[in-house]
Amino acid sequence: MTSEEYLYILALKQCKNIGNINLKKLIANIGSAKKVWESSTKSLLSTSGIGKQTIQNIGNKEFLLIAEKEIKLCEKQGINIISQTDQLYPKHLLNCDDSPVVLFYKGNLNPDRNPVSMVGTRKMTSYGKTFIQDLLAGLSGSKVSTVSGLALGVDSCVHEESLKNKIPTIAVLAQGLSSIYPARNKTLANKILENNGALITEYASFEGMAKENFLQRNRIIAGFSSNLIVVETAYGGGSVTTVSFANQYNRDIFALPGKITDIYSQGCNQLISLNKAEPIVDINSLIKNLNFIPQTELFPKEEAKIEIDPEKKDHHKILAIMTENKTISLDELAEKSGILHHKLLPILLDLEIYGYINCLSGRQYQLN
């Protein structure tokens, strides 16, 4: 995308009532941000769902001047701007209806790595910290990156432990990249950039900081990866809103359970009880469910498989199907085998216990 197109996108971002969804509608219908900016009222109103209130500020020359200053500021401070047509735009975010039209970033987005999003309370306990340390040590050496929000507590721990384990980490900010919040994490932000990570935001410097920005920031964390891990949260904590977004985006969500008397485990326990998140049973199982390849020494050597009775024809039938497909869903297995779900589940459980298959998240099964 040309710098001129970014100029008009940034001008349009300043217009009242033009959020990401409306902006994408207008650009899709009219052809480009520049054409939107220069279009007649009649042309703009031809876009479905767009009314006079939405377009009233389009064409304000003052907004163009502010956009020009922003682009110069980005050039001066080494801030990159990317749109949804750029290869570096996070691929999972593209599937979200409300994804940002443009993103600002510093550093390296590592598009060749598998991102995993992690969130939790600012009042992290030693239980949460130990879990993060163990998980990221287990992921060390894998082709992954971590994504969190640079807040105190869990977010900071995720970024710090990623750095210790040489895992690139991405911090999603709730304000422009000209400033760091909280200020005490400025050193951490610099370390992220120095170690192949990135700082990213949807906000230009002229948008300032508002309370609602943090809620909007959470949707980017949720959308950035196909997986979301909730470490610790109380009832109604900010992480719960991130889970809501992740559920909307059809992400795989994992929550760290804890004692019912521990305040910062109660939110996770509730998410699990409401079937909004899968419980984290142990580190090895979680890493397998993330479908990432960790260090081989993390896992014990494969145990000998239990021989299947030749009379169990359905068991052998399922194994034959999985040999051809490697990873397959429960519905696909039922369709290919002609075995009903309620009869298929005990067979799959047997095969998992015998060591032939692994059960993944989302009712997916993988040949061992």
TINU-176106 format. One line per field, with one value per residue (C-alpha): residue number from 1; chain; z, y, x. Coordinates in Angstrom, 2 decimals. Layout:
N
i = [NUM,...]
ch = [A,...]
pz = [Z,...]
py = [Y,...]
px = [X,...]
END
This chain:
368
i = [1,2,3,4,5,6,7,8,9,10,11,12,13,14,15,16,17,18,19,20,21,22,23,24,25,26,27,28,29,30,31,32,33,34,35,36,37,38,39,40,41,42,43,44,45,46,47,48,49,50,51,52,53,54,55,56,57,58,59,60,61,62,63,64,65,66,67,68,69,70,71,72,73,74,75,76,77,78,79,80,81,82,83,84,85,86,87,88,89,90,91,92,93,94,95,96,97,98,99,100,101,102,103,104,105,106,107,108,109,110,111,112,113,114,115,116,117,118,119,120,121,122,123,124,125,126,127,128,129,130,131,132,133,134,135,136,137,138,139,140,141,142,143,144,145,146,147,148,149,150,151,152,153,154,155,156,157,158,159,160,161,162,163,164,165,166,167,168,169,170,171,172,173,174,175,176,177,178,179,180,181,182,183,184,185,186,187,188,189,190,191,192,193,194,195,196,197,198,199,200,201,202,203,204,205,206,207,208,209,210,211,212,213,214,215,216,217,218,219,220,221,222,223,224,225,226,227,228,229,230,231,232,233,234,235,236,237,238,239,240,241,242,243,244,245,246,247,248,249,250,251,252,253,254,255,256,257,258,259,260,261,262,263,264,265,266,267,268,269,270,271,272,273,274,275,276,277,278,279,280,281,282,283,284,285,286,287,288,289,290,291,292,293,294,295,296,297,298,299,300,301,302,303,304,305,306,307,308,309,310,311,312,313,314,315,316,317,318,319,320,321,322,323,324,325,326,327,328,329,330,331,332,333,334,335,336,337,338,339,340,341,342,343,344,345,346,347,348,349,350,351,352,353,354,355,356,357,358,359,360,361,362,363,364,365,366,367,368]
ch = [A,A,A,A,A,A,A,A,A,A,A,A,A,A,A,A,A,A,A,A,A,A,A,A,A,A,A,A,A,A,A,A,A,A,A,A,A,A,A,A,A,A,A,A,A,A,A,A,A,A,A,A,A,A,A,A,A,A,A,A,A,A,A,A,A,A,A,A,A,A,A,A,A,A,A,A,A,A,A,A,A,A,A,A,A,A,A,A,A,A,A,A,A,A,A,A,A,A,A,A,A,A,A,A,A,A,A,A,A,A,A,A,A,A,A,A,A,A,A,A,A,A,A,A,A,A,A,A,A,A,A,A,A,A,A,A,A,A,A,A,A,A,A,A,A,A,A,A,A,A,A,A,A,A,A,A,A,A,A,A,A,A,A,A,A,A,A,A,A,A,A,A,A,A,A,A,A,A,A,A,A,A,A,A,A,A,A,A,A,A,A,A,A,A,A,A,A,A,A,A,A,A,A,A,A,A,A,A,A,A,A,A,A,A,A,A,A,A,A,A,A,A,A,A,A,A,A,A,A,A,A,A,A,A,A,A,A,A,A,A,A,A,A,A,A,A,A,A,A,A,A,A,A,A,A,A,A,A,A,A,A,A,A,A,A,A,A,A,A,A,A,A,A,A,A,A,A,A,A,A,A,A,A,A,A,A,A,A,A,A,A,A,A,A,A,A,A,A,A,A,A,A,A,A,A,A,A,A,A,A,A,A,A,A,A,A,A,A,A,A,A,A,A,A,A,A,A,A,A,A,A,A,A,A,A,A,A,A,A,A,A,A,A,A,A,A,A,A,A,A,A,A,A,A,A,A,A,A,A,A,A,A,A,A,A,A,A,A]
pz = [0.00,-0.86,1.76,0.13,0.91,4.53,4.64,3.76,6.08,8.98,8.00,7.92,11.30,12.83,11.55,14.18,13.76,11.33,13.08,11.53,10.31,8.61,7.16,5.63,4.19,2.57,1.13,-0.19,-1.87,-3.27,-3.99,-1.81,1.18,-1.13,-3.24,-0.07,1.05,-2.31,-2.99,-3.10,-0.38,-2.79,-3.51,0.17,1.07,-1.54,0.87,2.83,6.48,6.04,6.97,6.98,10.59,9.67,6.78,8.13,8.84,5.65,3.68,6.67,5.53,9.13,9.45,6.45,8.07,11.27,9.20,7.43,10.79,11.99,9.00,9.47,13.17,12.32,9.89,12.49,15.27,13.18,13.43,10.59,9.29,7.77,6.31,5.79,2.29,3.63,4.08,7.58,8.83,11.48,9.55,12.32,12.76,9.13,10.01,12.60,11.39,13.62,12.95,12.54,9.02,9.85,12.55,13.80,14.95,15.90,15.76,14.16,13.88,13.10,10.64,10.26,13.91,15.56,17.97,21.26,23.25,27.04,29.49,33.18,36.29,37.23,40.74,39.70,42.38,42.59,41.22,38.01,37.72,38.10,35.42,32.96,33.68,33.12,29.96,28.27,29.23,27.54,24.42,24.21,20.93,19.25,16.34,18.45,19.62,22.58,22.56,25.59,26.66,28.48,31.61,35.07,36.48,34.06,30.89,32.09,33.27,29.86,28.10,30.59,30.59,26.79,26.68,29.09,26.86,23.64,22.41,20.41,22.20,20.94,23.19,22.11,23.38,24.15,22.92,20.22,20.11,21.00,24.67,26.86,29.48,32.24,32.31,34.51,31.62,29.27,29.89,29.23,25.98,24.83,25.66,23.59,20.59,21.17,21.20,17.91,19.31,18.54,19.96,18.07,18.32,16.27,17.72,16.15,18.46,17.82,19.30,22.82,25.62,26.82,29.18,26.36,24.47,26.83,26.02,22.30,22.82,24.33,21.11,19.21,21.71,21.33,17.55,17.10,17.68,17.21,20.92,24.09,27.51,30.65,33.53,36.53,36.79,39.34,38.64,36.04,35.42,32.18,30.94,30.85,28.15,26.16,26.42,25.14,22.05,21.62,21.78,19.10,16.94,17.48,19.17,21.33,24.93,27.86,31.51,34.48,37.21,40.88,44.38,44.77,47.70,45.61,44.31,41.18,40.23,40.58,37.17,35.46,37.32,36.23,32.58,32.73,34.42,31.74,28.98,27.76,28.28,28.53,31.81,31.72,33.20,32.74,30.64,28.25,27.38,26.89,24.51,22.53,22.31,21.03,18.17,18.58,18.57,21.78,22.67,22.24,25.65,27.34,26.68,27.85,25.23,23.62,25.50,23.66,22.29,23.66,20.98,19.76,19.71,16.06,16.89,17.52,13.87,14.45,16.28,13.31,10.93,12.74,12.78,9.03,8.41,10.62,8.88,5.72,7.38,10.31,11.97,11.70,13.50,15.31,12.71,9.82,11.53,12.03,8.38,6.97,9.28,9.38,13.18,15.26,17.65,20.86,19.69,18.25,21.43,23.51,20.61,20.42,24.18,23.91,21.11,23.13,26.23,24.08,22.81,19.16,18.99,20.73,21.48,20.51,21.24,19.34,19.09,16.74,16.82,15.71,14.95,17.46]
py = [0.00,3.47,6.11,8.21,5.55,5.44,9.21,8.97,6.02,8.04,11.00,8.78,7.27,10.71,10.95,10.43,7.21,5.64,2.64,-0.30,-2.03,1.05,2.02,-1.43,-1.24,2.12,1.10,-2.19,-0.42,2.64,1.21,2.99,5.32,8.18,7.63,7.49,10.80,12.43,10.85,12.68,12.25,10.25,7.81,7.37,6.71,3.95,1.76,-0.59,0.40,3.84,6.89,10.66,10.70,8.36,10.42,13.95,14.56,13.03,15.62,17.75,19.22,19.57,15.78,15.46,17.79,15.72,12.56,14.08,14.93,11.37,9.81,12.11,11.21,7.49,7.96,9.88,7.34,4.19,3.19,1.02,1.14,-1.94,-2.59,-5.78,-6.11,-6.36,-9.76,-8.82,-8.16,-10.86,-13.60,-14.66,-11.09,-11.02,-13.40,-11.00,-8.71,-5.86,-6.17,-2.87,-1.49,-0.45,-1.35,0.51,-1.49,-1.40,-4.39,-7.80,-9.39,-12.82,-13.95,-17.33,-18.19,-19.54,-16.90,-17.88,-15.24,-15.18,-12.98,-12.76,-10.62,-7.75,-9.28,-12.49,-15.07,-17.40,-20.14,-18.22,-17.23,-20.82,-21.94,-19.29,-20.21,-23.92,-23.41,-21.07,-23.26,-26.08,-23.99,-22.92,-24.09,-24.21,-21.99,-19.87,-16.30,-15.03,-12.25,-10.23,-6.69,-5.29,-4.71,-5.46,-8.96,-11.83,-9.80,-8.63,-12.11,-13.58,-11.06,-11.47,-15.28,-15.27,-13.18,-15.56,-18.51,-16.70,-16.72,-13.60,-11.78,-9.24,-6.56,-5.15,-1.58,0.44,3.70,5.04,3.86,7.28,6.43,3.32,2.48,1.63,3.80,1.32,-1.17,1.09,-0.91,-4.15,-2.70,-1.86,-5.36,-6.81,-4.80,-5.71,-9.43,-9.90,-9.01,-6.23,-3.53,-3.16,-1.06,0.10,3.61,6.61,9.18,11.66,9.24,9.55,7.11,6.28,3.66,1.92,1.47,-1.35,-3.25,-2.80,-3.84,-7.11,-8.05,-7.78,-10.07,-12.52,-12.34,-12.45,-16.20,-19.32,-20.04,-18.04,-19.02,-17.46,-17.77,-16.22,-13.94,-13.01,-12.89,-10.21,-9.49,-7.91,-11.33,-12.40,-9.78,-11.16,-14.61,-13.20,-11.88,-15.16,-17.11,-14.84,-15.49,-19.27,-19.54,-22.44,-21.18,-22.74,-21.66,-22.53,-23.96,-23.39,-23.63,-22.30,-20.22,-18.42,-15.14,-15.10,-18.64,-18.10,-16.45,-19.31,-21.89,-20.12,-20.03,-23.77,-24.50,-22.50,-24.43,-21.20,-22.60,-25.97,-26.76,-26.92,-30.31,-30.28,-28.53,-31.41,-31.86,-28.12,-27.92,-30.86,-29.16,-26.00,-28.14,-26.70,-28.81,-28.28,-29.52,-33.27,-33.86,-32.33,-35.48,-39.02,-41.64,-43.16,-46.20,-49.43,-49.51,-52.06,-54.60,-54.37,-57.55,-58.62,-59.11,-55.38,-54.62,-51.12,-50.19,-51.33,-49.55,-46.22,-46.66,-47.34,-44.14,-42.12,-43.56,-41.85,-38.57,-38.15,-35.45,-35.69,-34.43,-36.57,-35.68,-36.68,-39.97,-40.73,-39.96,-41.99,-44.99,-45.05,-45.44,-43.28,-40.74,-42.48,-45.73,-43.99,-42.12,-45.26,-46.63,-43.41,-43.47,-47.04,-46.04,-43.09,-45.24,-47.88,-45.16,-45.05,-41.59,-38.21,-36.21,-32.53,-29.52,-29.01,-32.78,-33.33,-36.59,-37.18,-40.38,-40.87]
px = [0.00,1.28,2.06,-0.67,-3.27,-2.08,-2.48,-6.17,-6.77,-5.33,-7.49,-10.59,-9.70,-10.27,-13.84,-16.50,-18.51,-16.02,-14.58,-12.78,-15.94,-17.39,-14.03,-13.60,-17.12,-16.44,-13.08,-14.48,-17.40,-15.61,-12.16,-9.61,-9.30,-8.37,-11.49,-13.60,-12.13,-12.83,-16.25,-19.57,-22.16,-24.31,-21.50,-20.67,-24.31,-24.45,-22.47,-24.75,-25.13,-23.58,-25.70,-25.26,-24.02,-21.17,-19.83,-20.32,-16.61,-15.19,-13.22,-12.15,-8.82,-7.65,-7.72,-5.40,-2.88,-2.93,-2.47,0.54,2.14,1.52,3.25,6.26,6.35,6.30,9.19,11.18,10.61,11.05,7.38,6.07,2.50,0.87,-2.57,-4.54,-3.10,0.46,2.10,3.29,-0.24,-0.98,-2.75,-5.14,-6.39,-7.49,-10.34,-11.80,-14.62,-13.49,-9.76,-7.85,-7.56,-4.00,-1.50,1.58,4.58,8.24,10.54,10.01,6.55,8.06,5.37,7.09,6.45,3.29,1.93,0.33,-1.58,-1.34,-3.24,-3.99,-4.26,-1.98,-1.86,-0.16,0.70,3.69,1.43,0.85,4.49,5.70,3.25,4.49,8.11,7.47,5.40,7.87,10.80,8.91,8.32,11.95,13.39,9.99,9.04,6.70,6.25,4.23,1.66,0.55,-0.31,2.77,0.66,2.03,1.65,1.00,1.68,5.09,5.99,5.09,7.34,10.20,10.17,9.96,13.13,14.89,13.98,14.91,11.31,10.34,7.53,5.00,3.48,0.11,-0.31,-3.43,-1.90,0.40,4.01,5.40,4.89,4.95,2.34,2.91,6.03,7.92,7.83,9.79,12.97,11.09,9.69,13.22,14.43,11.59,12.75,16.40,15.54,13.70,10.27,7.80,5.55,2.27,-0.88,-3.84,-3.59,-1.92,-0.33,-3.15,-5.71,-4.31,-5.10,-8.60,-9.99,-11.86,-8.58,-7.62,-10.80,-10.14,-6.52,-7.77,-9.55,-6.26,-4.53,-7.43,-7.36,-3.59,-3.31,-5.39,-4.80,-5.42,-4.05,-5.55,-3.10,-4.87,-7.89,-10.53,-14.26,-14.92,-11.24,-10.01,-8.92,-12.58,-13.25,-10.31,-11.90,-15.20,-13.44,-11.54,-14.81,-16.29,-13.24,-13.51,-10.11,-8.92,-8.91,-7.08,-7.37,-5.18,-7.45,-6.76,-8.18,-11.73,-10.49,-7.87,-9.31,-7.16,-8.10,-11.83,-12.18,-10.34,-12.42,-15.59,-14.49,-13.84,-17.19,-19.02,-17.20,-15.60,-12.10,-10.43,-8.66,-4.87,-4.00,-0.23,2.43,3.08,-0.60,-1.04,1.92,0.58,-2.84,-1.18,0.19,3.69,6.84,8.84,12.27,12.30,13.88,10.83,8.81,9.54,10.30,7.23,6.00,5.26,1.72,-0.74,-1.62,-5.20,-7.30,-7.81,-11.50,-11.89,-12.50,-13.83,-10.63,-8.54,-10.92,-10.43,-6.64,-6.66,-8.62,-6.28,-3.21,-4.46,-5.50,-3.02,-5.20,-8.99,-12.10,-14.66,-17.31,-15.03,-14.18,-17.86,-18.60,-15.71,-16.19,-19.98,-19.78,-22.12,-20.59,-21.68,-20.05,-17.01,-15.97,-15.21,-13.13,-11.13,-10.61,-9.26,-6.90,-5.64,-5.07,-3.34,-0.95,-2.04,-3.64,-3.69,-6.83,-6.36,-8.53,-11.77,-12.48,-9.56,-7.59,-4.01,-2.17,0.64]
END
